[in-house]
Amino acid sequence: MRTTVGIIGGGPAGLLLARLLHRAGLDCVVLEARTREYVEQRQRAGMLEQGTVDALREAGAADRLGAEGLVHQGIELRFDRERHHIDFPALTGGRTVTIYAQTEIVKDLVALQLVEGPPLLFEAEALAVEKPESEAPVVRFVHEGREQTLSCDWVIGCDGFHGIARGTFPAEVSRSYAHDYPYSWLGVLADVAPSCDELIYARGEGGFALHSMRSAHVSRLYLQVPNDTDPDDWPDERIWDELAARFAVDADWTLKRGPITAKSVTPMRSYVHEPMRLGRLLLAGDAAHIVPPTGAKGLNLAVSDVRVLARAFTELHRTGSERLLDTYSEACLARVWQATRFSYDMTRMLHAQPDGDAFENRIQLARLRRITASRHAAAELAANYTGLPLQG
């Protein structure tokens, strides 16, 4: 097989890149190791920055998003049994965010890809990227029981944290930075209408809790739990009781309860790999960086990488210039590190410390008080949450 751009990974980053390249007149092939059913059902983020919404519109993949997405004007912070609204449009010059599940984004992109192209191969496991620093890199992969090769001009690794693309980088050129947090999230999906109009970030006595949603009828909720927590140790009633306690405020508000349809535990980690380019192999999304979900940056960072790549390849296709490709890593990493900092700050501000550090507890409250009392501090949170400007 032969193509201009070989894309490893058929998640939202790889699929969106393929769609944007296709519309710009570039040929590409997407290799996805999992089945279509697995990819379309994989639960991940659901909060979209305006830049992500714009990219999906540019790709022609926003019809359902426009009809079903929930536009949010802000978030609510809860602590000391108080409620504080952070008004995004007022603080950012009109910016908002949109709730639309990653599963639905993937379904939309897969449907378009299979009808209009370019090629998308499911159950095509990439084994290695060979000769990435040459002008003709090759991806070896297994599909339909036999090993095959995909010859490319460029290879994009959108294959996630555990994929093979990042491992192609030699140790002497790789720099990685990681931070593991001493707690995890227990996440649940529930067939019940959300108890709020916007996301609630709560710092309760028992720890952090987040109330999100997937639609007008499905709620997504999270609890801070110890690392290595077994979801089976948390029966439904215990989950609802703990959520109610952490969301509690001195106001007329009640948490709606309903059937829990899914439970999972997510470890909290920050990770950044530098650089994001090795010759003609480039990394995008989770293959290059991971952030804790507190700041809602994971999917949005992946999309910002893809937007920079799409611009760079479009310029190459139209003018022959590799200028934007040459600055890809630097441009993306500037935004990645700002999102990593924001996610770290949000996480440290809202989560209870496992050791019960009284000093850290007071510092967290001081940070929250500053944000809710100062327009300048609130505007800084809102600017980061709704998305920093795209670079590159």
C-alpha positions as CSV (number, residue, x, y, z in Angstrom):
1,M,0.0,0.0,0.0
2,R,1.1,3.5,-0.7
3,T,-0.2,6.9,0.6
4,T,1.0,10.4,1.3
5,V,0.1,10.4,5.0
6,G,-0.1,7.2,7.1
7,I,-2.2,7.7,10.3
8,I,-1.8,5.2,13.1
9,G,-4.9,5.3,15.3
10,G,-8.6,5.7,14.5
11,G,-9.6,7.7,17.6
12,P,-10.9,11.3,17.3
13,A,-7.4,12.7,16.6
14,G,-6.6,10.3,13.7
15,L,-10.1,10.4,12.3
16,L,-10.3,14.2,12.4
17,L,-6.9,14.6,10.8
18,A,-7.8,12.2,8.0
19,R,-11.0,14.1,7.4
20,L,-9.3,17.5,7.2
21,L,-6.6,16.2,4.9
22,H,-9.1,14.6,2.6
23,R,-11.0,17.9,2.3
24,A,-7.7,19.6,1.5
25,G,-7.0,17.2,-1.3
26,L,-4.3,15.0,0.4
27,D,-4.5,11.2,0.4
28,C,-4.1,9.3,3.6
29,V,-4.8,5.9,5.2
30,V,-5.9,5.3,8.8
31,L,-4.9,2.1,10.6
32,E,-6.9,1.3,13.8
33,A,-5.9,-1.8,15.9
34,R,-9.4,-2.2,17.4
35,T,-12.8,-3.0,16.0
36,R,-15.2,-0.4,14.9
37,E,-17.6,-1.3,17.7
38,Y,-14.8,-0.9,20.3
39,V,-13.7,2.5,19.0
40,E,-17.3,3.9,18.9
41,Q,-18.1,2.8,22.4
42,R,-14.9,3.9,24.1
43,Q,-15.9,6.4,26.9
44,R,-13.7,9.5,27.1
45,A,-14.1,13.2,27.3
46,G,-17.2,15.2,26.4
47,M,-16.3,18.9,27.0
48,L,-15.3,20.7,23.8
49,E,-13.6,24.0,23.5
50,Q,-14.8,26.4,20.8
51,G,-11.7,25.6,18.8
52,T,-12.6,21.9,18.8
53,V,-16.2,22.7,17.7
54,D,-14.8,24.9,14.9
55,A,-12.5,22.1,13.7
56,L,-15.4,19.6,13.5
57,R,-17.4,22.1,11.5
58,E,-14.5,22.6,9.2
59,A,-14.3,18.9,8.7
60,G,-18.0,18.7,7.9
61,A,-18.7,16.6,11.0
62,A,-20.8,18.9,13.1
63,D,-24.4,18.3,12.0
64,R,-25.3,16.2,15.0
65,L,-23.1,18.2,17.3
66,G,-25.0,21.4,16.3
67,A,-28.3,19.7,16.9
68,E,-27.5,17.7,20.1
69,G,-24.5,19.4,21.7
70,L,-25.2,21.3,25.0
71,V,-23.7,24.8,25.0
72,H,-22.5,25.8,28.5
73,Q,-22.0,29.4,29.6
74,G,-19.7,28.5,32.5
75,I,-19.0,26.1,35.4
76,E,-20.0,26.1,39.0
77,L,-17.4,25.8,41.9
78,R,-18.6,24.4,45.2
79,F,-16.7,24.5,48.5
80,D,-17.6,25.2,52.1
81,R,-21.2,24.4,51.2
82,E,-21.3,27.5,48.9
83,R,-22.0,27.8,45.1
84,H,-20.0,30.1,42.8
85,H,-20.8,30.5,39.1
86,I,-17.9,31.3,36.7
87,D,-19.4,33.1,33.8
88,F,-17.3,32.3,30.7
89,P,-18.8,34.7,28.1
90,A,-18.6,37.7,30.5
91,L,-15.0,36.8,31.4
92,T,-13.6,35.8,27.9
93,G,-15.4,38.1,25.5
94,G,-18.1,35.7,24.6
95,R,-16.5,32.2,24.6
96,T,-18.4,29.1,25.6
97,V,-17.9,25.4,25.8
98,T,-20.0,22.5,24.4
99,I,-20.9,19.1,25.9
100,Y,-20.9,16.4,23.2
101,A,-19.6,12.9,24.0
102,Q,-16.4,11.6,22.4
103,T,-18.3,8.4,21.4
104,E,-20.6,10.5,19.3
105,I,-17.7,12.5,17.7
106,V,-16.1,9.2,16.7
107,K,-19.4,7.8,15.3
108,D,-19.8,10.9,13.2
109,L,-16.3,10.8,11.9
110,V,-16.3,7.1,11.2
111,A,-19.6,7.3,9.2
112,L,-18.2,10.1,7.0
113,Q,-14.9,8.3,6.5
114,L,-16.5,5.1,5.4
115,V,-18.8,6.8,2.9
116,E,-16.4,9.5,1.5
117,G,-12.9,8.1,2.3
118,P,-10.0,8.1,2.7
119,P,-9.3,4.4,3.6
120,L,-10.0,3.4,7.2
121,L,-8.8,-0.1,8.2
122,F,-10.2,-1.5,11.5
123,E,-8.3,-4.4,13.2
124,A,-5.1,-3.2,11.5
125,E,-2.5,-3.4,14.3
126,A,0.6,-1.3,13.6
127,L,3.8,-3.2,14.5
128,A,6.6,-0.7,13.7
129,V,7.5,2.5,12.0
130,E,10.6,2.0,9.9
131,K,12.9,4.6,8.4
132,P,11.1,7.5,10.1
133,E,14.1,9.9,9.3
134,S,14.1,9.0,5.6
135,E,11.9,10.5,2.9
136,A,10.0,7.2,2.6
137,P,9.0,5.9,6.1
138,V,7.1,2.6,6.2
139,V,4.5,1.3,8.7
140,R,4.4,-2.5,9.2
141,F,1.0,-3.7,10.3
142,V,-1.1,-6.8,10.5
143,H,-4.5,-6.9,8.9
144,E,-6.8,-9.8,8.1
145,G,-4.3,-12.3,9.4
146,R,-1.3,-11.2,7.4
147,E,1.5,-8.7,7.7
148,Q,1.5,-5.8,5.3
149,T,3.4,-2.6,4.7
150,L,2.2,1.0,4.2
151,S,4.7,3.2,2.4
152,C,4.2,6.9,3.2
153,D,5.7,10.3,2.8
154,W,4.7,11.1,6.4
155,V,3.5,9.1,9.4
156,I,1.3,10.5,12.1
157,G,1.2,8.7,15.5
158,C,-2.3,9.2,16.9
159,D,-2.2,5.8,18.6
160,G,-2.4,6.9,22.2
161,F,-0.2,6.6,25.2
162,H,0.4,2.8,24.8
163,G,0.8,2.9,21.0
164,I,4.0,2.1,19.1
165,A,4.7,5.5,17.5
166,R,6.3,7.2,20.5
167,G,8.5,4.2,21.1
168,T,10.1,4.7,17.7
169,F,11.9,7.8,19.0
170,P,15.5,6.9,20.0
171,A,16.3,7.4,23.7
172,E,19.0,9.9,22.9
173,V,16.5,12.3,21.4
174,S,13.5,11.7,23.7
175,R,12.7,13.7,26.8
176,S,9.7,12.7,28.9
177,Y,8.2,14.5,31.9
178,A,5.7,12.7,34.2
179,H,3.8,13.3,37.4
180,D,1.5,10.7,39.0
181,Y,-1.2,11.9,41.4
182,P,-1.9,10.1,44.7
183,Y,-5.6,9.5,43.9
184,S,-7.9,8.4,41.0
185,W,-11.4,9.1,39.8
186,L,-14.3,6.6,40.1
187,G,-16.5,7.6,37.1
188,V,-20.1,6.5,36.5
189,L,-22.7,6.8,33.8
190,A,-26.3,7.1,35.0
191,D,-29.6,7.0,33.2
192,V,-30.9,10.1,34.9
193,A,-31.3,13.7,33.8
194,P,-28.5,16.0,35.0
195,S,-29.1,17.8,38.3
196,C,-27.4,20.9,36.9
197,D,-27.3,23.1,33.8
198,E,-23.5,23.3,33.8
199,L,-20.6,21.3,35.2
200,I,-20.2,21.3,39.0
201,Y,-16.6,21.1,40.4
202,A,-17.0,20.4,44.1
203,R,-14.4,20.3,46.9
204,G,-16.3,18.4,49.6
205,E,-15.2,17.2,53.0
206,G,-14.6,13.7,51.6
207,G,-12.8,14.9,48.5
208,F,-13.4,16.0,45.0
209,A,-16.6,15.4,43.0
210,L,-17.6,16.4,39.5
211,H,-21.1,16.5,38.0
212,S,-21.1,16.4,34.2
213,M,-23.4,15.0,31.6
214,R,-23.5,13.2,28.2
215,S,-27.0,14.4,27.2
216,A,-30.2,15.8,28.5
217,H,-31.0,12.3,29.8
218,V,-27.6,10.8,30.8
219,S,-25.4,12.0,33.7
220,R,-21.7,11.5,34.0
221,L,-20.3,11.8,37.6
222,Y,-16.9,11.4,39.2
223,L,-15.6,10.8,42.7
224,Q,-12.1,11.2,44.0
225,V,-11.0,7.7,45.3
226,P,-7.7,6.2,46.5
227,N,-5.4,4.7,43.8
228,D,-6.1,1.0,43.2
229,T,-9.7,1.3,44.0
230,D,-11.9,-1.6,42.8
231,P,-15.2,-0.3,41.4
232,D,-16.9,-3.4,42.7
233,D,-16.3,-2.1,46.2
234,W,-18.6,0.8,45.4
235,P,-22.3,-0.3,45.2
236,D,-24.7,2.2,43.6
237,E,-26.2,3.4,46.9
238,R,-22.7,4.1,48.3
239,I,-21.8,6.1,45.2
240,W,-25.0,8.2,45.3
241,D,-24.6,8.9,49.0
242,E,-21.0,10.0,48.7
243,L,-21.8,12.2,45.7
244,A,-24.7,13.8,47.6
245,A,-22.4,14.5,50.5
246,R,-19.7,16.1,48.4
247,F,-22.1,18.3,46.4
248,A,-24.0,19.4,49.5
249,V,-24.7,23.2,49.7
250,D,-26.6,25.4,52.1
251,A,-29.3,26.0,49.4
252,D,-32.3,24.3,47.8
253,W,-30.6,21.8,45.6
254,T,-31.0,18.0,45.3
255,L,-28.9,15.4,43.4
256,K,-31.1,13.3,41.2
257,R,-30.5,9.6,41.4
258,G,-31.0,6.9,38.7
259,P,-29.7,3.5,37.4
260,I,-25.9,3.4,37.1
261,T,-25.0,1.8,33.8
262,A,-21.2,1.9,33.9
263,K,-18.4,2.2,36.4
264,S,-14.6,2.6,35.9
265,V,-11.6,3.9,37.8
266,T,-9.2,6.4,36.0
267,P,-5.7,7.0,37.4
268,M,-4.6,10.7,37.4
269,R,-1.4,11.4,35.5
270,S,0.4,14.2,33.7
271,Y,2.9,13.3,30.9
272,V,4.6,15.2,28.1
273,H,7.0,13.8,25.5
274,E,9.4,16.1,23.7
275,P,9.9,16.4,20.8
276,M,6.7,15.6,18.9
277,R,8.6,15.1,15.6
278,L,11.2,12.6,14.5
279,G,12.1,13.1,10.8
280,R,8.8,12.3,9.0
281,L,7.1,10.8,12.0
282,L,5.0,13.2,14.1
283,L,3.0,12.5,17.3
284,A,-0.4,13.9,18.1
285,G,-2.8,13.6,21.1
286,D,-2.3,11.1,23.8
287,A,0.7,9.6,22.0
288,A,2.6,12.8,23.0
289,H,0.9,14.1,26.1
290,I,-1.5,13.1,28.9
291,V,-3.3,15.4,31.4
292,P,-5.6,14.6,34.3
293,P,-9.2,15.1,33.3
294,T,-9.8,17.9,35.8
295,G,-9.2,20.6,33.3
296,A,-11.0,18.9,30.4
297,K,-8.0,19.3,28.1
298,G,-7.2,15.8,26.8
299,L,-9.4,15.7,23.7
300,N,-9.1,19.4,23.1
301,L,-5.3,19.2,23.1
302,A,-5.4,16.3,20.6
303,V,-7.7,18.4,18.3
304,S,-5.4,21.4,18.6
305,D,-2.4,19.2,17.5
306,V,-4.5,18.0,14.5
307,R,-5.5,21.5,13.5
308,V,-1.8,22.6,13.4
309,L,-1.0,19.4,11.4
310,A,-3.8,20.0,9.0
311,R,-2.7,23.6,8.3
312,A,0.9,22.4,7.9
313,F,0.1,19.7,5.4
314,T,-2.3,22.0,3.5
315,E,0.5,24.5,3.1
316,L,2.9,21.7,2.0
317,H,0.3,20.5,-0.5
318,R,-0.4,24.0,-2.0
319,T,3.1,25.6,-1.9
320,G,5.6,22.8,-1.3
321,S,6.8,24.6,1.9
322,E,7.6,22.6,5.1
323,R,7.7,25.7,7.2
324,L,4.8,24.8,9.4
325,L,5.8,21.2,9.7
326,D,9.3,22.3,10.8
327,T,7.7,24.3,13.7
328,Y,5.0,21.8,14.6
329,S,6.6,20.4,17.7
330,E,7.5,23.8,19.1
331,A,4.1,25.3,18.4
332,C,2.1,22.4,19.9
333,L,4.3,22.0,23.0
334,A,3.8,25.6,24.0
335,R,0.1,25.0,24.2
336,V,0.5,21.5,25.7
337,W,2.6,22.9,28.6
338,Q,0.1,25.6,29.4
339,A,-2.7,23.0,29.4
340,T,-0.6,20.7,31.6
341,R,0.0,23.6,34.0
342,F,-3.7,24.5,34.1
343,S,-4.8,20.8,34.6
344,Y,-2.2,20.4,37.4
345,D,-3.4,23.6,39.2
346,M,-7.1,22.6,38.9
347,T,-6.3,19.1,40.2
348,R,-4.2,20.3,43.2
349,M,-6.8,23.0,44.1
350,L,-9.8,20.7,44.2
351,H,-8.6,17.3,45.5
352,A,-8.2,16.4,49.1
353,Q,-4.7,15.4,50.0
354,P,-4.5,11.7,51.2
355,D,-2.3,12.7,54.1
356,G,-4.7,15.3,55.4
357,D,-2.2,18.1,55.2
358,A,-3.9,21.0,57.1
359,F,-1.6,23.6,55.5
360,E,-2.4,22.4,51.9
361,N,-6.1,22.4,52.9
362,R,-5.9,26.1,53.7
363,I,-4.0,26.9,50.6
364,Q,-6.6,25.2,48.5
365,L,-9.4,27.2,50.1
366,A,-7.3,30.4,49.6
367,R,-7.0,29.7,45.9
368,L,-10.7,29.0,45.5
369,R,-11.6,32.2,47.5
370,R,-9.3,34.2,45.2
371,I,-11.0,32.9,42.1
372,T,-14.5,33.6,43.4
373,A,-13.6,37.0,44.7
374,S,-11.4,38.4,42.0
375,R,-12.6,39.0,38.4
376,H,-9.0,38.9,37.2
377,A,-8.4,35.4,38.8
378,A,-11.8,34.1,37.5
379,A,-10.9,35.4,34.0
380,E,-7.6,33.5,34.1
381,L,-9.5,30.3,34.9
382,A,-12.1,31.0,32.2
383,A,-9.5,31.7,29.5
384,N,-7.7,28.5,30.1
385,Y,-10.8,26.4,30.5
386,T,-12.4,27.7,27.2
387,G,-9.2,27.2,25.4
388,L,-6.0,29.2,24.7
389,P,-5.4,30.5,21.1
390,L,-4.1,28.1,18.6
391,Q,-0.5,28.5,17.6
392,G,1.4,27.5,14.5
